[in-house]
Amino acid sequence: MLNRHPNLYAEVAARSAETAPIPRFGSQFYQRYADRLVYGTGMGFDAKIYPITFRILESEDQHFYEIEWFSYHWPLYGLGLGEEVLRQVCHENAARLLAARS
């Protein structure tokens, strides 16, 4: 859909545990669509979730489990996203969308 609709944005809430098991594909997806993805957790406002989601986005950690938040039985991996991709996904895209509403 992102290829067919260049004005479409996607919010990545609650997809961390689905993209972390496929780190090469997940990383490529984030890099390809970095200008149209917006960070979110979809898991409430508990501050404990942020280190977990950022571990997935930022680190290159391999084969770890986070069973307190994700009830999945498969291992998670860090996507190792670069600073520019993280800046776009975690800040710039949302700021651009919010400014467009003004």
Secondary structure, DSSP 8 states (H G I E B T S, - for coil): -TTT-TT--EE-TT-HHHHTTSHHHHHHHHHHTTTTEE---SS-S-TTHHHHHHHHHH----SB--TTT---SS-B------HHHHHIIIIIHHHHHHHHH-
